Amino acid sequence: MSAADTITTRLAAVRDALPEGVKLIAVSKFHPVEAVHEAYDAGQRRFGESHVQELTTKAAALPSDIEWHFIGHLQTNKVKQLVPTVTMIHAVDSLRLLREIDRQAARIGRQSVDCLLEVHIAEEATKYGFSPQDLIDMLDEGAWRAMEHVRLCGLMCMATNTDDSSRIAADFEAVRRLMAEVKARFFARDDAFHELSMGMSHDYLTACAHGTTMVRVGTSIFGERVY
Ligand SMILES: *Cc1c(COP(=O)(O)O)cnc(C)c1O
């Protein structure tokens, strides 16, 4: 990444690298509104944030045809603030959270909020998400079927944080297989359930090789974050 690169040129490079049909979520967390605007002017419309306050503040300051994707860990008590603005919530990791999204969407008369279920596949013990077995058990139990104001659209994961590309590829492949199983068992007749959100700056090309439909790329577009 040379100093002469701009958000516009880096965005174009990432877009050019993506296979047809893979959606790019430009992760703008910790970058200013001006940076988002530059990407917007270059045609980008899907942005990802991981803090509720930051997402709602940026959404208020930027054009209304932006799709805002919430990609971070979401606390139940922040759902109310997020639901009016968000397009998709990527990291739903409990039935309790799903229920609260449903409840808050109903409360404001929003027909439904698109959600992905987060799968814990990485080696790290601290990551959020359903284990593959817990995911199947939750879907099997069936309480989600009564939630009319959430629309389950697929799965999300983070690969193990490692330089070992074979380990990363194995994680993505495991989630691709899980997706096929879950789709066949619970969503065979539900066209909405088809998204796989996996891949970040360092591993999005690997994710593309393993069937991802949405990549969440921040650093490769906006540069390093200053926390
Ligand atoms: C920050 C973040 C990203 C983007 O990471 P980069 O390495 O900057 O591309 C993707 N997914 C999640 C869940 C994130 O929190």
The ligand as a Gaussian input file, in Angstrom:
#p B3LYP/6-31G(d) Opt

LIG

0 1
 C      -12.931000      -4.865000      11.617000
 C      -13.613000      -6.051000      11.077000
 C      -13.432000      -6.436000       9.744000
 C      -12.480000      -5.729000       8.786000
 O      -11.162000      -6.054000       9.096000
 P       -9.937000      -5.597000       8.148000
 O       -8.846000      -6.501000       8.547000
 O       -9.655000      -4.167000       8.468000
 O      -10.362000      -5.801000       6.743000
 C      -14.154000      -7.527000       9.275000
 N      -15.000000      -8.209000      10.084000
 C      -15.190000      -7.878000      11.377000
 C      -16.134000      -8.668000      12.200000
 C      -14.505000      -6.786000      11.917000
 O      -14.707000      -6.472000      13.200000

